């Protein structure tokens, strides 16, 4: 999780989550706000960035020792990908093609 204090943004706390994300991060759809706290005029925000590789061709990609928490690999082609030592906590691998992939990863049921 990442944590940032946004100066003079406390007023955002009472707006909808989409408005908050747009104001703080721009037009993105890969940020998940986990916590918010007003500190004077500032807004302290805990958040996660979610990478979306759904349907991507990631054949032969080297993800060795990578932090792949909460990454979306739904229906991605991971043929011969190296996932050794990668942390796949809460990663979505539904429908992913894993033929020949090195699955000596961590924190996911597909890991050896």
C-alpha positions in Angstrom: 0.0 0.0 0.0 1.1 3.5 -0.8 0.5 6.5 1.4 0.5 10.2 0.5 -0.6 13.4 2.2 -2.3 15.7 -0.2 -1.9 19.3 0.9 -5.0 21.5 1.2 -7.3 18.6 -0.1 -9.3 17.9 3.1 -12.5 19.2 1.4 -12.4 16.2 -0.9 -13.3 13.8 1.9 -17.0 14.6 1.6 -17.1 14.0 -2.2 -17.8 10.8 -4.0 -14.9 8.3 -4.4 -14.7 8.8 -8.2 -14.4 12.6 -7.8 -11.7 12.1 -5.2 -9.7 9.7 -7.4 -10.0 12.1 -10.4 -8.9 15.1 -8.4 -5.9 13.4 -6.8 -4.7 11.0 -9.5 -6.4 12.2 -12.8 -8.5 10.1 -15.2 -7.3 6.7 -14.0 -9.1 3.4 -13.3 -6.3 1.6 -11.6 -6.3 3.2 -8.1 -8.0 1.7 -5.1 -8.3 4.0 -2.1 -7.9 1.9 1.1 -8.1 4.7 3.7 -8.6 8.5 4.1 -8.0 10.8 7.0 -8.3 14.5 7.3 -5.3 16.1 9.0 -6.0 19.8 9.4 -6.5 21.1 5.8 -4.7 18.0 4.3 -6.0 14.6 3.2 -4.0 11.6 4.1 -4.7 8.8 1.7 -3.7 5.1 1.7 -4.1 3.6 -1.7 -3.1 0.7 -4.0 -2.3 0.9 -7.7 -3.8 -2.0 -9.6 -2.1 -3.1 -12.8 -4.4 -4.5 -15.5 -2.8 -7.0 -17.9 -6.1 -8.7 -18.8 -6.0 -10.3 -22.2 -2.4 -9.1 -22.7 0.2 -11.2 -24.6 3.0 -11.6 -21.9 4.6 -14.6 -23.5 8.3 -15.1 -22.3 8.0 -12.1 -19.9 10.4 -12.0 -16.9 8.5 -11.2 -13.7 11.2 -12.9 -11.5 11.0 -11.6 -7.9 8.3 -9.0 -8.9 5.7 -7.5 -6.6 2.5 -8.5 -8.5 0.0 -8.0 -5.7 -3.5 -7.3 -6.9 -2.5 -7.5 -10.6 -5.2 -8.5 -13.1 -3.8 -11.2 -15.4 -7.3 -12.5 -16.4 -7.1 -14.4 -19.7 -3.5 -13.1 -20.3 -1.0 -15.2 -22.2 1.8 -16.0 -19.7 3.2 -18.9 -21.8 6.9 -19.5 -20.7 6.7 -16.4 -18.3 9.1 -16.5 -15.4 7.1 -15.9 -12.2 9.8 -17.3 -9.9 9.9 -15.5 -6.6 7.0 -13.2 -7.6 4.4 -12.2 -5.0 1.0 -12.9 -6.5 -1.1 -12.0 -3.4 -4.7 -11.3 -4.6 -3.7 -11.5 -8.2 -6.4 -12.5 -10.7 -5.2 -15.3 -13.0 -8.6 -16.6 -14.1 -8.3 -18.0 -17.6 -4.6 -17.1 -17.9 -2.5 -19.3 -20.2 0.3 -20.7 -18.0 1.9 -23.2 -20.4 5.5 -23.6 -19.6 5.5 -20.8 -17.1 7.9 -20.9 -14.1 5.4 -21.1 -11.2 7.8 -21.1 -8.3 6.1 -17.9 -7.1 4.6 -17.0 -3.8 1.1 -16.4 -2.2 -1.2 -17.8 -4.8 -2.7 -21.2 -5.2 -1.1 -21.7 -8.7 2.4 -21.4 -7.2 4.5 -24.5 -6.7 
